[in-house]
Amino acid sequence: MTEPRWLNAEERRAWLALVSINTLLPAALDTKLQAAGKLSLFDYNVLAMLSESEGRFLPMSELAARTSASLSRLSHVVTKLQKRGWVEREGHPRDARVTVAHLTDAGMDTIVGLAPGHVESVRELMMDAMTDDDVADLARIGEKIVARLKPDHWILRER
């Protein structure tokens, strides 16, 4: 049996920092969004992805990819957002076999109302801790890791 490739001290430090960010940052953003709009970070991301898409709709499979969710989790959340009047499910305009999620005007109003506070939270909790070079490095490093995990990930298509 071969010896494991243990992390050296600097690699361990980087790994633990990443794991901590992955835990602490979403929780902090979620808390702020719950207080501001009574919705979770995941709910917000669903609305945001729809608001940024052409026509304010995406096929459910693409929305799942953009929110890193399973179709079943996304379906549950879209149902919840439908009850609030923020999202509708409908057939795709060009392919009736595909179900799309469509952001309603009320959903757009919600995301427009929450976005300034959310972006300020992202700046306060993350961006303001970094220099411009740090931000560029984080984007470059993050994209390298994403490419290794999922080479066809949607953020890599937007470069």
Residue pairs with C-beta under 8 A, 6 or more apart in sequence:
7 15
25 125
25 126
26 41
28 121
28 125
29 41
29 118
29 121
29 122
29 125
30 40
30 41
32 117
32 118
32 121
33 39
33 40
33 41
33 43
33 44
33 114
33 118
34 40
36 114
36 117
36 118
37 44
37 110
37 113
37 114
39 47
39 110
39 114
42 67
42 69
42 77
43 77
43 80
43 81
44 111
44 114
44 118
45 66
45 67
46 63
46 67
46 74
46 77
46 78
46 81
46 87
46 101
47 81
47 86
47 87
47 103
47 107
47 110
47 111
48 111
48 115
49 58
49 63
49 66
49 67
50 56
50 57
50 58
50 63
50 87
50 101
50 102
50 103
50 107
51 103
51 107
51 108
51 111
51 112
55 102
56 102
56 103
56 108
57 90
57 100
57 101
57 102
57 103
58 66
58 100
58 101
59 92
59 98
59 99
59 100
60 71
60 74
60 75
60 78
60 89
60 98
60 99
60 100
60 101
61 71
61 98
62 154
63 74
63 78
63 101
64 70
64 71
64 73
64 74
65 153
65 154
66 154
67 74
69 77
78 87
78 89
78 101
81 87
81 107
82 88
82 89
84 106
85 104
85 106
85 107
86 103
86 104
86 106
86 107
86 110
87 101
87 102
87 103
87 104
87 107
88 101
88 102
88 104
89 99
89 100
89 101
89 102
90 99
90 100
90 102
91 98
91 99
91 100
92 98
92 99
92 100
103 111
127 135
130 138
143 155
143 156
143 159
146 153
146 155
146 156
147 153
147 156
